[in-house]
Amino acid sequence: MRKNEMIKDRLEEWVQKKGFLNPRFTITELCKIIGINRTYLSNYINHTYGLNFNLWINHLRIEEAKLLMAQPPKRNLSEIAEHIGFTDLAHFSKQFKLQEGVSPSEWRKNM
């Protein structure tokens, strides 16, 4: 198996297990899980997703938030932000708006 395929498979498995929900997760920890050096993993994420590690993690978290906001019961945004790994609602809202162009509450209203 080529190195990139191995990284792809291990990243997909990690994403399926929702490892990105851990609020204090670092690229160093992901490197240990995957068994690859930091530079190689960072370059892979940048090249594959067009995002740096932190933006990629935020993207995964926002996608998870959208799933949670779309299903009952209707949870409050602070609870969702905490569940998906953001330390506070303000940071979650800012990252959500950067990615989606609207605030989480607007997004939920327009859904």
C-alpha positions, 0 to 999 in steps of 0.5 A: 500500500502506498504511503498516501493510501495508508494515510487516507485510510487511517484518517478516514477511520479516525474521522469515522470514530469522530476523534476530532470532537476532542477539544484539545486534540493536536496534530502531534497526537494524530501523527502518533495514531497514524504513525507518520511524521508531522510534516508529512501529515500536515502536507497531506492535509494541506494538499488533500483538503486545501486546509491547514490542520486547524481549519480542517478540524474546524471544518469537521466539527462544523459539519458535525454541528450541522448534523446535530442542528438538523436533527431533533431534539433541538439542542441549544448552540452552547451545548452543540459547540461544547459537544463538537469540541469548541471551548466556547459558543463565540469561537464556534459561531465565528468559525461557523460563520467563516465556513458557512457564511451565516451564523449557526442560528441563521443556518438553523432557521433557514434549514 
